[in-house]
Amino acid sequence: MEPEWLDRLALELPDAVVVADGQGNLIWGNPAAERMFGVSTADIVGLSALELLHPEDHGLALASLESVQGKELGSPIELRVKSGTGWKLVELIGANVIGKPPIDGLVWSLRDLTDRRRWEVSTNDIERFRSLVHNSASILLLLDRSGTVESVSAAITRMLGHDQELVEGQLLDELVIEPDRATLRSALVTVVDNDMTAPGPTVVEVALRRRDGATPVPCELSIVNLLDDPTVNGLVVSAHNITQLRSTRDALERLATRDALTGLPNRTLILDRIEQMQRGSRTGEAGAVLFVDLDRFKDVNDSLGHRLGDDLLRQVATRFRDALRESDSIGRLGGDEFVVLVEGAGAHNAETAAQRLLDSLAAPFSVNSDARPQLTISASIGIVSGAYSSAEDLLMDADVALYEAKAAGRNRALRFEPAMRGAFRARIELERDLRLALTRGEFFLMYQPVIALETGAVRSMEALLRWRLPSGQVVGPDAFIPALEESGLIVEVGAFVLHEACRMTRTWHVLGLPTAVSVNVSPRQFETGTFVEEVHRALERSGLDPTSLILEMTETTLMRDSRESDLRLAALKDLGVRLAIDDFGTGYSSLAYLQQFPVDIIKIDRAFIAGTAIDGPSAALVHALVELGNALGLETVAEGIETAHQLSRLRAEGCHAGQGFYFSYPLEAADAEFFLAAAREDVIAAGHDASLSS
């Protein structure tokens, strides 16, 4: 009875049982083993146990086989065994009954762990997934085909304050702000129309409402269609808060398209807007572009420094914005260049817009910490309208018109005309030639004597700039001085004139030819912050006595910024140089500023001397100017004396000195030296004759 019971037990066990000899070759297996391995009992006999194991588990099995042979019961191990449907995970435990009939071998029991392990892993994954969903920073939602929320993660409460249970059963678009609902609905339709094979999720940006009505949260929704997946059967939506991302993106966009100093659109953005406007002009919608450049802004930077220059640019940008209509747009190209777009039907009012910009600069600017208005600046504007192939081409013509506005006197706006291109090219070529002339040393000085009208003695020499071309031709100042002024080269060329005049005059002094030298100072040169230092350097390098240097400036130059002029003139007087007002009578001619500025000499403009002017209406003015000079203790010098009659009249008026073709044409340095030597001999001879007569 007992053997019969044992046989029945072995056959009915759910676990596979096999018997192997000492080398691991199978000699018997129960029906469960047949089911596990997918091999009949008859075919099991004779197989090596290693043939049924996964190759990676052979080492573990051999170690277990060796171990069990030294003891009655082995330790349980997990192995993978071959089955008819693939690999199965089993728990194996062996018993050593070798030498114990009737079995005389190794008995192995194998329990299938595959389904249990899958359940364990599945259970762990579900719990892990639930934890991830619950704690995710993003809101995860499951929607049905209509867009109704079937389930939602706890992040809906953390991010928006909504209760999960109250959200479930609502349409998702009820959580979206009104302006973005159409965008969401369109995205949901697109997702539903695509099957599960559509590449990637559909992504859309919308703002989600907060429960307390506070500022909505911008979110990126990633929507995946899993309606055909039986385990999901819905639309899976992930909503990620992109407030920081949008802020960063906006900041990057501002860096790419906005001017850092003024906050205005930068060159990239303004060129794009011009291109858009041009596309409109080709379809019949007219538009105009204003190219604005501040006049002599470089002088502001040079005299006040770049920090205050930047502050001025910010103030200018604010005034320009305030002066324009909402439909107009403005950008900064760079430096002191701005561009204004007058769109659509307002293009015919481009000149009006330009005038508003000019008018906005009329009031003085505050550029120091005391915030007192103290600096005035103007602008020149080029206006362009019509169709162009590119924004760059349009700006080139606008630049041409701008250049013409500056050449016409600045502080004005001019509309582009095709004829301007030729004149512009000529000016550009002239500026290039002038730069080359400076580097090649083609500039040189001529000198015109200033004579004491009463005695005929040489009082001084006026240094006059000339340009000698490589061909030998000499170019007069009227042909190139305006270009030097406009380009800013006048500052470098003016420094050359100053140094060369001081050097030459000192040379004459060494030769026993004492005289003073007068040098013309341009407005741009005078307004640079380094002008006084440049004068000091010229005197120091040449060794010239400061009292032998006369600086000539026009009335207009001195009145451009009287406060700064006061400071510079005082510093020049401290050096010991003399100051003269050139072309006196043609500018402000104010007694108040003559008393204000520490000038020594006034030069009466040639227009009051030439031709019959000295006997006509100008005679009274000449008389008044001489009397004014005498009353203020100033020396008066008449320009443009060409006849003995003019000399006689000026002597009669009491004018101190004069210059003009009557005495001498401008002379090159060698001829000027000869003139000074001859004048000295005349003085010596006159003195000798006087001593003989006495």
Residue pairs with C-beta under 8 A, 6 or more apart in sequence:
10 17
10 30
11 30
11 31
13 30
13 32
14 32
15 32
15 109
15 110
15 111
15 112
16 29
16 30
16 32
16 33
16 35
16 36
16 37
16 90
16 109
16 110
16 111
16 112
17 29
17 30
17 32
17 33
17 107
17 108
17 109
17 110
18 26
18 28
18 29
18 30
18 33
18 44
18 49
18 107
18 108
18 110
19 26
19 27
19 28
19 29
19 103
19 105
19 106
19 107
19 108
20 26
20 27
20 49
20 105
20 106
20 108
21 27
21 105
21 106
22 69
22 98
22 105
22 106
23 48
24 48
24 49
24 50
24 61
24 65
24 106
25 46
25 47
25 48
25 49
26 44
26 45
26 46
26 47
26 48
26 49
27 45
27 46
27 105
28 41
28 44
28 45
29 37
29 41
29 44
29 45
30 41
31 41
33 41
33 44
33 110
34 40
34 41
34 44
36 81
36 83
36 88
36 90
36 110
36 112
37 44
37 52
37 81
37 82
37 83
37 84
38 82
38 83
38 84
38 85
39 47
39 84
49 61
49 65
49 108
50 58
50 61
50 62
51 82
52 81
52 82
53 61
53 79
53 80
53 81
53 82
54 79
54 80
54 81
54 82
54 87
56 80
57 79
57 80
60 77
60 79
61 77
61 79
64 74
64 75
64 77
64 92
64 94
65 94
65 106
67 74
67 75
68 74
68 94
68 95
68 96
68 106
69 96
69 98
69 106
70 96
71 96
72 95
72 96
73 93
73 94
73 95
73 96
74 93
74 94
74 95
74 96
75 93
76 91
76 92
76 93
77 91
77 92
77 93
78 89
78 90
78 91
78 92
78 113
79 89
79 90
79 92
80 87
80 88
80 89
80 90
81 87
81 88
81 90
81 110
88 112
88 113
88 114
89 112
89 113
89 114
89 117
90 110
90 111
90 112
90 113
91 110
91 111
91 113
92 108
92 109
92 110
93 108
93 109
94 106
94 107
94 108
94 109
95 106
95 107
95 108
95 109
96 106
97 103
97 104
97 105
97 106
97 107
98 104
98 105
98 106
133 140
133 153
134 153
134 154
135 154
136 153
136 155
137 155
137 240
137 241
138 153
138 155
138 238
138 239
138 240
138 241
139 152
139 153
139 155
139 156
139 159
139 160
139 219
139 237
139 238
139 239
140 152
140 153
140 155
140 236
140 237
140 238
140 239
141 149
141 151
141 152
141 153
141 156
141 172
141 236
141 237
141 238
141 239
142 149
142 150
142 151
142 152
142 232
142 234
142 235
142 236
142 237
143 149
143 150
143 172
143 188
143 234
143 235
143 236
143 237
144 150
144 234
144 235
145 192
145 227
145 234
145 235
146 171
147 171
147 172
147 173
147 185
147 188
147 235
148 169
148 170
148 171
148 172
149 167
149 168
149 169
149 170
149 171
149 172
150 168
150 234
151 168
152 164
152 167
152 168
153 164
154 164
156 162
156 164
156 167
157 163
157 164
159 208
159 217
159 241
160 175
160 208
160 209
160 210
160 211
160 217
161 210
161 211
161 212
162 175
162 211
167 175
172 184
172 188
172 237
173 181
173 184
173 185
175 208
175 209
176 184
176 206
176 207
176 208
176 209
177 206
177 207
177 208
177 209
177 216
180 206
180 207
181 206
183 204
183 205
183 206
184 204
184 206
184 221
187 202
187 204
187 221
187 223
188 223
188 235
190 202
191 198
191 202
191 223
191 224
191 225
191 235
192 225
192 227
192 235
194 202
194 225
195 225
195 228
196 225
196 226
196 227
196 228
196 229
198 225
201 222
201 223
201 224
202 222
202 223
202 224
203 220
203 221
203 222
203 223
204 220
204 221
204 223
205 218
205 219
205 220
205 221
205 242
206 218
206 219
206 221
207 216
207 217
207 218
207 219
208 216
208 217
208 219
208 239
209 216
210 216
210 217
217 241
217 243
218 241
218 242
218 243
218 246
219 239
219 240
219 241
219 242
220 239
220 240
220 242
220 245
221 237
221 238
221 239
222 237
222 238
222 240
223 235
223 236
223 237
224 235
224 236
224 237
225 235
226 232
226 233
226 234
226 235
226 236
227 233
227 234
227 235
256 268
257 265
257 266
257 268
257 269
258 264
258 265
258 266
258 269
259 265
259 266
259 331
259 332
261 310
261 313
261 314
261 332
262 313
262 314
262 317
262 332
263 317
264 317
264 321
264 330
264 331
264 332
264 338
265 273
265 329
265 330
265 331
265 332
266 331
266 332
266 333
266 334
267 331
267 332
267 333
267 334
269 331
270 329
270 331
270 332
270 333
270 339
270 341
271 391
271 392
271 395
272 391
273 329
273 331
273 341
274 289
274 339
274 341
274 391
274 394
274 395
275 390
275 391
277 287
277 289
277 341
277 343
278 287
278 387
278 388
278 390
278 391
278 394
280 287
280 343
280 344
281 287
281 385
281 386
281 387
282 387
285 343
285 344
286 344
286 345
286 347
286 348
286 385
287 341
287 342
287 343
287 344
287 347
287 385
288 341
288 342
288 346
288 347
288 350
288 353
288 383
288 384
288 385
289 339
289 340
289 341
289 342
289 383
289 384
289 385
289 394
289 395
289 398
290 339
290 340
290 341
290 342
290 350
290 353
290 354
290 357
290 381
290 382
290 383
290 398
290 413
291 337
291 338
291 339
291 381
291 382
291 383
291 384
291 395
291 398
291 399
291 401
291 402
292 320
292 337
292 338
292 339
292 340
292 357
292 379
292 380
292 381
292 402
293 336
293 337
293 338
293 379
293 380
293 381
293 402
293 406
294 316
294 336
294 377
294 378
294 379
295 377
295 378
295 379
295 380
295 406
295 410
295 411
296 377
296 410
296 524
296 527
297 309
297 312
297 335
297 336
297 377
298 488
299 524
299 527
299 528
300 308
300 309
300 312
300 375
300 377
301 309
302 527
302 528
302 529
302 530
303 527
303 528
303 529
303 564
304 312
304 367
304 375
304 529
305 529
308 367
308 368
311 367
312 365
312 367
312 375
312 377
313 332
313 336
315 365
315 366
316 336
316 338
316 361
316 365
316 377
317 330
317 332
317 338
319 360
319 361
320 330
320 338
320 340
320 357
320 360
321 330
322 360
323 356
323 357
323 359
323 360
324 330
324 340
324 353
324 356
324 357
325 346
325 353
327 343
327 344
327 346
328 340
328 341
328 342
328 343
328 346
328 353
329 340
329 341
329 343
330 338
330 339
330 340
330 341
331 338
331 339
332 338
332 339
333 339
339 395
339 398
340 353
340 357
342 349
342 350
342 353
346 353
347 385
350 383
350 385
350 415
351 383
351 413
351 415
354 381
354 383
354 413
355 413
357 379
357 381
358 378
358 379
358 381
358 411
358 412
358 413
361 376
361 377
361 378
361 379
362 376
363 373
364 373
364 374
364 375
364 376
365 373
365 374
365 375
365 376
365 377
366 372
366 373
366 374
366 375
367 374
367 375
368 374
374 563
375 561
376 561
378 410
378 411
379 411
380 402
380 405
380 406
380 410
380 411
380 412
380 413
381 402
381 405
381 412
381 413
381 414
382 397
382 398
382 399
382 400
382 401
382 402
382 403
382 404
382 405
382 413
382 414
382 416
383 398
383 401
383 413
383 414
383 415
383 416
384 394
384 395
384 397
384 398
384 401
384 415
384 416
385 415
388 394
388 397
397 416
397 420
397 421
398 416
400 416
400 420
400 421
400 424
401 414
401 415
401 416
401 417
401 420
402 414
403 420
403 424
403 427
403 486
404 414
404 420
404 423
404 424
405 412
405 413
405 414
406 486
407 427
407 482
407 486
408 414
427 483
427 486
430 480
430 483
431 483
431 486
431 487
431 489
434 467
434 480
434 483
434 484
434 487
434 489
434 493
435 489
436 442
437 443
437 467
438 489
438 492
438 493
438 496
442 467
442 468
442 469
442 470
443 465
443 466
443 467
443 468
443 493
443 496
443 497
444 466
444 467
444 468
444 500
444 668
444 669
445 463
445 464
445 465
445 466
445 497
445 500
445 501
445 504
445 669
446 463
446 464
446 466
446 666
446 667
446 668
446 669
446 672
447 461
447 462
447 463
447 464
447 504
447 517
447 666
447 667
447 668
447 669
447 672
448 461
448 462
448 464
448 659
448 664
448 665
448 666
448 667
449 458
449 460
449 461
449 462
449 659
449 663
449 664
449 667
449 672
449 675
449 679
450 458
450 459
450 460
450 461
450 462
450 518
450 637
450 657
450 658
450 659
451 457
451 458
451 459
451 657
451 658
451 659
451 663
452 458
452 459
452 656
452 657
453 638
453 647
453 650
453 651
453 655
453 656
453 657
453 658
454 651
454 656
456 682
457 679
457 683
458 515
458 675
458 676
458 679
459 515
459 516
459 657
460 515
460 516
460 517
460 518
460 550
461 505
461 515
461 516
461 517
461 518
461 672
461 676
462 517
462 518
462 520
462 552
462 659
463 497
463 500
463 501
463 504
463 517
463 518
463 519
463 520
464 477
464 520
464 666
465 477
465 481
465 493
465 497
465 520
466 474
466 475
466 476
466 477
466 666
467 474
467 475
467 479
467 480
468 474
468 475
469 475
481 490
481 522
483 489
484 490
484 493
484 522
485 522
485 523
485 524
488 524
490 522
490 524
490 525
491 522
491 524
491 525
491 528
494 521
494 522
494 525
495 525
495 534
495 538
497 519
497 520
498 519
498 534
498 535
498 538
499 537
499 538
499 541
499 542
501 517
501 519
501 549
502 517
502 538
502 539
502 541
502 542
502 544
502 549
503 541
503 542
503 544
504 517
504 669
505 515
505 516
505 517
505 542
505 544
505 548
505 549
506 542
506 543
506 544
508 514
508 515
508 673
508 676
509 515
509 544
509 545
509 548
511 673
511 677
512 680
513 673
513 676
513 677
513 680
514 548
515 548
515 676
516 547
516 548
516 549
516 550
516 578
517 548
517 549
517 550
518 549
518 550
518 551
518 552
518 580
519 549
519 550
519 551
519 552
520 552
520 553
520 582
521 531
521 551
521 552
521 553
521 557
522 557
523 554
523 556
523 557
523 560
525 531
526 553
526 557
526 565
526 568
527 560
527 561
527 564
528 534
531 568
532 568
532 571
532 572
532 575
535 549
535 551
535 572
535 575
535 577
536 575
538 544
538 549
539 546
539 549
539 575
539 577
545 576
546 575
546 576
546 577
547 576
547 577
547 578
549 577
549 578
550 577
550 578
550 579
550 580
550 600
550 601
551 572
551 577
551 578
551 579
551 580
552 580
552 581
552 582
552 603
553 579
553 580
553 581
553 582
554 581
554 582
554 583
554 586
554 587
555 581
555 583
555 584
555 586
555 587
555 588
555 589
555 593
556 587
556 588
557 565
558 565
558 569
558 581
558 593
558 597
559 565
559 587
559 588
559 593
562 593
562 596
565 597
566 596
566 597
569 579
569 597
569 598
569 599
570 598
572 579
573 579
573 598
578 600
578 601
579 597
579 598
579 599
579 600
579 601
580 599
580 600
580 601
580 602
580 603
580 637
581 594
581 597
581 599
581 601
581 602
581 603
582 603
583 603
583 605
583 639
584 602
584 603
584 604
584 605
584 625
585 604
585 605
585 607
585 608
585 621
585 625
586 605
586 607
591 628
594 602
594 628
594 632
594 634
595 632
599 634
600 634
600 635
601 634
601 635
601 636
601 637
602 625
602 628
602 629
602 634
602 635
602 636
602 637
603 636
603 637
603 638
603 639
604 622
604 625
604 626
604 636
604 637
604 638
604 639
604 655
605 639
605 640
606 639
606 640
606 660
607 613
607 618
607 640
608 614
608 618
608 621
608 622
608 625
609 618
609 622
609 638
609 639
609 640
609 641
609 646
609 650
609 660
610 640
610 642
613 619
614 622
614 645
614 646
614 649
614 650
615 649
619 649
622 638
622 650
622 653
622 655
623 653
625 636
626 636
626 653
626 654
626 655
627 654
628 634
629 635
629 636
629 656
630 636
630 654
635 656
635 657
636 654
636 655
636 656
636 657
637 655
637 656
637 657
637 658
637 659
638 646
638 650
638 655
638 657
638 658
638 659
638 660
639 658
639 659
639 660
640 659
640 660
641 647
641 650
641 658
641 659
641 660
641 661
641 662
641 663
642 660
642 661
642 662
643 662
644 662
646 660
646 662
647 658
647 662
650 658
664 675
667 675
